[in-house]
Amino acid sequence: MRSVVKPSSTVVAAWGIFFFCSLLVYKLLSDGDFSFLLTYAAVCRCFAFVILNIKMYTSNSASSVSLKTLEAYVTVFFLR
């Protein structure tokens, strides 16, 4: 059997804050059109890197990070 890995409380708190802020920005500052979705997609991608950094910082290891994936992201962002 595989052991279940529980997320740290820091990661859970970060997700909660992210979703709360997302709803707050959507309700207060957005008119709800398609441009919000494009901006939200970019914010989600940025948040994913923040969560990755939190995970690496708390575990003091980068063993769960794929070098090929990071190389692909660098290539995509550079070519944009």
Rosetta blueprint (number, residue, H / E / L):
1 M L
2 R L
3 S L
4 V L
5 V L
6 K L
7 P L
8 S L
9 S H
10 T H
11 V H
12 V H
13 A H
14 A H
15 W H
16 G H
17 I H
18 F H
19 F H
20 F H
21 C H
22 S H
23 L H
24 L H
25 V H
26 Y H
27 K H
28 L H
29 L H
30 S L
31 D L
32 G L
33 D L
34 F H
35 S H
36 F H
37 L H
38 L H
39 T H
40 Y H
41 A H
42 A H
43 V H
44 C H
45 R H
46 C H
47 F H
48 A H
49 F H
50 V H
51 I H
52 L H
53 N H
54 I H
55 K H
56 M H
57 Y H
58 T H
59 S H
60 N L
61 S L
62 A L
63 S L
64 S L
65 V L
66 S L
67 L H
68 K H
69 T H
70 L H
71 E H
72 A H
73 Y H
74 V H
75 T H
76 V H
77 F H
78 F H
79 L H
80 R L
